[in-house]
């Protein structure tokens, strides 16, 4: 008997030692036992960045994003709390800039703290570092499109100006040419004695009148010279403005911008081709991604089995028994409807009707309405302690067959849970869904419901 007790004791001590060593290795892997320094930064757009994201200093992994403070108005910014290893503190200066980067093209988002200059003093712990908003590819394309539109408008204006000037020059030159030809014909006829002018020149009585006609011709010639001078002045002014050279320069700038846009498109195409092309084993990116997701699903399933087994161990059984549940996603429907579980917790309910929260999309699925999102936001605003508090989303559907009611109530609850996790950054372990068809629990005070019910669970006082 003593030998058996000894063996059991040795086995228990070995298990505790292995558990402590594993805990230490996991903590060391996540750098939990190293000294850290906290910093803050602010962004108007997180671009998909979430709590727990990596923080790198000058390209080196040095910490993680600890929390995200949601702004209280649209004009304010998200306030991010970062934890950085103390050994990297000398690289962080007051002029260090914080940016949101992406691993590869479609990888995870992370925060990058750029190393500052030697002249700037070191940033103090818990100080706020300046953040540079991320540049979206869509904004770059919009700017390029605007530049092309402006260039097209400039070309159209220049073309219209040239056509207008050419038209006016043609009219002026036609008028001058016609006048000169008419004058030459008159003078030639007079010299040859043809027509009425020749007869008048041979008649002494009309000599004075002929001389007067010559004076009038001289005045007409002077007018023609003045018109020619004006035309020459107009042509000189156009040449001095260097309009053809400016037009050619504008066209060259447009061609240069087009070439740069084509080069950028080619580089993006090459990058995407390289990212999604076949690797050294002949597998493309889609095949590798499917294999990775399959491995992740398998690992997640194994981890869930290990966690479920761990909950039944002696060291953790008391914690889950005291809390009143193991997982919010594993609550049985009928015992919950009959109020036989979660007896140690108070339930704070808020009911939202389906006609207000949901609408049918063109593909037949249900989506949240703007009024529905406002209603959910109003409920969450009444729960100041929602972070760290379990929240259940009860889904209800009162139309269709029993199977349709069950599936629709489940989809509604999952849709609202996704909105809460994304918009308010609630942890998945603290949110659960229940598909209750159209029958609420007995303690809810309702015999039937169509929509959702947000339930916050708190310990009984």
Secondary structure as GFF3:
##gff-version 3
##sequence-region A 1 461
A	DSSP	alpha_helix	2	29	.	.	.	ID=ss1
A	DSSP	beta_strand	36	43	.	.	.	ID=ss2
A	DSSP	beta_strand	54	57	.	.	.	ID=ss3
A	DSSP	beta_strand	60	69	.	.	.	ID=ss4
A	DSSP	beta_strand	78	85	.	.	.	ID=ss5
A	DSSP	three_ten_helix	86	91	.	.	.	ID=ss6
A	DSSP	beta_strand	97	102	.	.	.	ID=ss7
A	DSSP	beta_strand	109	113	.	.	.	ID=ss8
A	DSSP	beta_strand	128	132	.	.	.	ID=ss9
A	DSSP	alpha_helix	137	192	.	.	.	ID=ss10
A	DSSP	alpha_helix	195	202	.	.	.	ID=ss11
A	DSSP	three_ten_helix	204	206	.	.	.	ID=ss12
A	DSSP	alpha_helix	207	240	.	.	.	ID=ss13
A	DSSP	alpha_helix	243	276	.	.	.	ID=ss14
A	DSSP	alpha_helix	285	311	.	.	.	ID=ss15
A	DSSP	alpha_helix	314	323	.	.	.	ID=ss16
A	DSSP	three_ten_helix	328	330	.	.	.	ID=ss17
A	DSSP	alpha_helix	333	337	.	.	.	ID=ss18
A	DSSP	beta_strand	345	353	.	.	.	ID=ss19
A	DSSP	alpha_helix	354	357	.	.	.	ID=ss20
A	DSSP	beta_strand	358	360	.	.	.	ID=ss21
A	DSSP	beta_strand	366	368	.	.	.	ID=ss22
A	DSSP	alpha_helix	370	381	.	.	.	ID=ss23
A	DSSP	beta_strand	391	396	.	.	.	ID=ss24
A	DSSP	alpha_helix	402	424	.	.	.	ID=ss25
A	DSSP	three_ten_helix	428	430	.	.	.	ID=ss26
A	DSSP	beta_strand	431	435	.	.	.	ID=ss27
A	DSSP	three_ten_helix	442	444	.	.	.	ID=ss28
A	DSSP	beta_strand	451	459	.	.	.	ID=ss29
###
